[in-house]
Amino acid sequence: MSDDLSMVRLEPVTADNWRDCVRLQGRPDQADLVMPVVYNLCQCAYGGVWQPLAITRSGRVVGFVMWGRDDDRSIWIGGLLVDASAQRSGVARSAVRQLQRRFAAEPDCPNVALSYPPGNTAARDLYASLGFRETGETEDDGAEVVARWTPEG
């Protein structure tokens, strides 16, 4: 697996690439772990908080992620999905590291937060390896655990 920040690009979801985002599919055993991209795009369009990003590698959409700022100024990462064809290749790691770098440069960002189902050990292990620590908080009526990362400096 690569740890190279330049492995992927984070690009705005546009009229040109949203269909490629919607076509993304995790593995069948992940269906209960991640919401479909179309649901997350609706949250972005109508929720007033989330900003969608396409994750591209070599010009091809291979993943999706969204981010938003909470009332406490923390920045949340959500909806991360890497297509089954691109999983286990460092795509998610590269995308999250780019987001960490971007948000660490934001003025007044106390931390970066995300959540995942407690049974999603792949997500837990990835985020822990990137410095996210579970806080004891939960989201979605306890269905997800919250982990936070605090930028240095």
C-alpha positions as CSV (number, residue, x, y, z in Angstrom):
1,M,0.0,0.0,0.0
2,S,1.2,3.5,-0.8
3,D,1.3,6.3,1.7
4,D,1.9,8.9,-1.0
5,L,-0.3,12.0,-0.7
6,S,-0.2,12.5,-4.4
7,M,-1.7,9.1,-5.2
8,V,-5.1,10.6,-5.6
9,R,-6.7,14.0,-6.1
10,L,-9.7,15.5,-4.3
11,E,-11.9,17.3,-6.8
12,P,-15.2,19.0,-6.5
13,V,-18.2,17.0,-7.5
14,T,-19.5,18.6,-10.7
15,A,-22.0,18.1,-13.5
16,D,-19.2,16.2,-15.3
17,N,-18.4,13.7,-12.6
18,W,-21.4,13.2,-10.3
19,R,-22.6,10.1,-12.3
20,D,-19.2,8.5,-11.8
21,C,-19.5,9.1,-8.1
22,V,-23.0,7.6,-8.0
23,R,-21.7,4.4,-9.8
24,L,-19.1,3.8,-7.0
25,Q,-19.8,0.5,-5.2
26,G,-18.1,-0.9,-2.1
27,R,-17.9,-4.7,-1.7
28,P,-21.2,-6.5,-1.0
29,D,-20.1,-7.2,2.6
30,Q,-19.8,-3.4,3.2
31,A,-23.4,-2.5,2.3
32,D,-24.3,-2.1,5.9
33,L,-21.2,0.0,6.7
34,V,-21.4,2.9,4.3
35,M,-24.4,4.9,2.9
36,P,-24.7,4.9,-0.9
37,V,-23.1,7.9,-2.6
38,V,-26.5,9.1,-4.0
39,Y,-27.7,9.5,-0.4
40,N,-24.7,11.5,0.6
41,L,-25.0,13.7,-2.5
42,C,-28.6,14.5,-1.4
43,Q,-27.2,15.4,2.1
44,C,-24.8,17.7,0.4
45,A,-27.4,19.3,-1.9
46,Y,-30.1,19.7,0.7
47,G,-28.6,19.5,4.2
48,G,-26.7,22.8,4.1
49,V,-23.6,21.4,5.8
50,W,-21.7,18.9,3.7
51,Q,-19.4,19.6,0.7
52,P,-18.8,16.6,-1.7
53,L,-15.5,15.6,-3.2
54,A,-14.7,13.1,-5.9
55,I,-11.5,11.0,-5.2
56,T,-9.7,10.5,-8.5
57,R,-6.7,8.4,-9.5
58,S,-5.2,8.8,-13.0
59,G,-8.2,10.9,-14.0
60,R,-10.7,8.2,-13.0
61,V,-13.2,8.6,-10.1
62,V,-12.4,5.8,-7.6
63,G,-14.0,7.2,-4.5
64,F,-16.2,9.8,-2.7
65,V,-15.9,11.8,0.5
66,M,-17.6,14.8,2.0
67,W,-16.8,17.3,4.7
68,G,-18.5,19.9,6.8
69,R,-17.9,22.3,9.6
70,D,-19.8,21.7,12.9
71,D,-21.2,24.4,15.2
72,D,-18.2,23.9,17.5
73,R,-15.9,24.7,14.5
74,S,-14.6,21.1,14.2
75,I,-14.5,19.8,10.7
76,W,-16.2,16.5,10.0
77,I,-15.2,13.9,7.3
78,G,-18.1,11.7,6.2
79,G,-19.3,9.4,3.5
80,L,-15.9,8.0,2.6
81,L,-16.4,5.3,0.0
82,V,-13.7,3.7,-2.2
83,D,-14.9,1.6,-5.1
84,A,-14.3,-2.1,-4.6
85,S,-12.0,-2.1,-7.6
86,A,-9.6,0.4,-5.9
87,Q,-9.8,-0.8,-2.2
88,R,-6.7,-1.9,-0.3
89,S,-4.5,0.2,-2.6
90,G,-3.9,3.3,-0.3
91,V,-6.7,5.4,-1.9
92,A,-8.6,6.0,1.4
93,R,-5.3,6.7,3.3
94,S,-4.2,9.2,0.7
95,A,-7.5,11.0,0.6
96,V,-7.8,11.3,4.4
97,R,-4.2,12.5,4.7
98,Q,-4.9,15.2,2.2
99,L,-8.0,16.2,4.1
100,Q,-6.0,16.3,7.3
101,R,-3.4,18.5,5.7
102,R,-6.0,20.8,4.2
103,F,-8.0,21.2,7.5
104,A,-4.8,21.6,9.6
105,A,-4.2,24.8,7.5
106,E,-7.7,26.1,8.2
107,P,-7.8,28.9,10.8
108,D,-9.8,28.1,13.9
109,C,-10.1,24.3,13.3
110,P,-9.9,22.7,16.8
111,N,-10.1,19.1,15.4
112,V,-11.2,16.9,12.6
113,A,-13.9,14.4,13.5
114,L,-15.4,11.3,11.8
115,S,-17.6,8.4,12.8
116,Y,-18.0,4.8,11.8
117,P,-19.9,1.7,12.9
118,P,-18.0,0.0,15.8
119,G,-17.9,-3.2,13.7
120,N,-16.1,-1.6,10.8
121,T,-12.6,-2.7,11.9
122,A,-11.0,-1.6,8.6
123,A,-12.2,2.0,9.1
124,R,-11.2,1.9,12.8
125,D,-7.7,0.6,12.0
126,L,-7.2,3.1,9.1
127,Y,-8.3,6.1,11.1
128,A,-6.3,5.1,14.2
129,S,-3.2,4.7,12.1
130,L,-3.7,8.3,10.9
131,G,-4.0,9.7,14.5
132,F,-7.7,9.6,15.0
133,R,-8.7,8.7,18.6
134,E,-12.1,7.4,19.7
135,T,-13.7,9.9,22.1
136,G,-16.5,8.0,23.7
137,E,-19.0,10.1,21.8
138,T,-21.5,8.4,19.4
139,E,-23.5,9.5,16.4
140,D,-26.8,8.2,14.9
141,D,-28.3,7.1,18.2
142,G,-25.2,5.2,19.2
143,A,-24.8,3.4,15.9
144,E,-21.5,5.0,15.2
145,V,-18.4,5.8,17.3
146,V,-16.7,9.2,17.0
147,A,-13.0,9.6,16.5
148,R,-11.2,12.9,16.4
149,W,-7.8,14.1,15.3
150,T,-6.2,17.4,16.5
151,P,-3.9,19.3,14.2
152,E,-0.5,20.1,15.7
153,G,0.6,23.7,16.1
